[in-house]
Amino acid sequence: YPLRRQRQMCIRDRVKAVFEQKFPAAPEGSELPAVDSLPKMNWRTGKLVDVDGTDCEEDASFFLESDTLEAVLAGLSKPATAGVSTTTNLFLRRTFKDGLSPAAENVLLPFCRMFLAGAFSRVAVALLQAGRLALIPKGEKGEKAFRPLGIGDAMTRLVGKCIMKQEGRTIGLRLAKLQVAVSVSDGTTVMAEIAQMMFDLGRSMLALDCANAYNTVNRDAVLRGLKEHAPQLVRWFLTCYSGDTRVYHITHGFVGTCRTGVKQGDPLPTLFFALALQEALEKIDADVKHARVAGGKPSPPASLARSPLISPCYFPPY
């Protein structure tokens, strides 16, 4: 027993070490505003609430439609693993009969709308946002490394999938001039064709792989991108990321808090990362256009987040 206990503690220390390496401390002055700083929202109507308690004409933020929830419920992957709680996709599909049960309209839809409106207490939000740490082995230059996934609660992932279902295509089209990462059909094929075209023209390309990109992306940059391109999602982003997220390991319990980047294992990190990257791409695009005016024939930049795990960014040469 003492040897087994010692081994368990050694593994626990290694898990914590990997976590601290992949999730560094947030830089000073980088705290996001709390969701409470936003005007209140009526979760029943999706409108902002005036000081006298009446609804304004202005839409507050993303408002979940019942058809979206039904479609997402029916498409949930049954084998998907659970987060910290015992709620699973299989449980949700069986309980709400793939969205066809009246309870989906009367119980689950109001729950999701209240969650999106920021109407839950901070304690409830902290429980729903807690993540289960999963370390996926990966080889890098002959050395064994790990890719950390923060698997969120099934309810939080459900809301994220609904957002992508209802808003992903619209946001993706706004970014499509410089990115093909968000809801662009066959984005990988598009990038491959661009690369082939460049090679056929006898030109070269520079491929950049951002190390530990999702776990260290600047949250302020994500917030700026949201305000510019998807203001309806600011409330949800602050609900998820304005505070620390507690992370647990299935064997060793509490591991630490996540204060930087966006969560892998969630439906929305690619969208958030793309929005954070958009500002830089626009500046590069402006430089490219300036160089073209100066007499050269450069190509515009492009970006592709190939998967929720790896984020290579491709910039054709100037």
Salt bridges, closest charged atoms under 4 A:
ASP13 OD1 - ARG12 NH2 3.71
ASP36 OD2 - ARG122 NH2 2.93
ASP59 OD1 - LYS47 NZ 2.69
ASP98 OD1 - ARG93 NE 2.77
GLU140 OE2 - LYS138 NZ 2.87
ASP244 OD2 - ARG259 NE 3.05
GLU279 OE1 - ARG224 NE 3.08
GLU279 OE2 - LYS283 NZ 3.95
GLU282 OE2 - HIS229 NE2 3.52
ASP285 OD2 - LYS177 NZ 3.93
ASP285 OD2 - LYS289 NZ 3.37
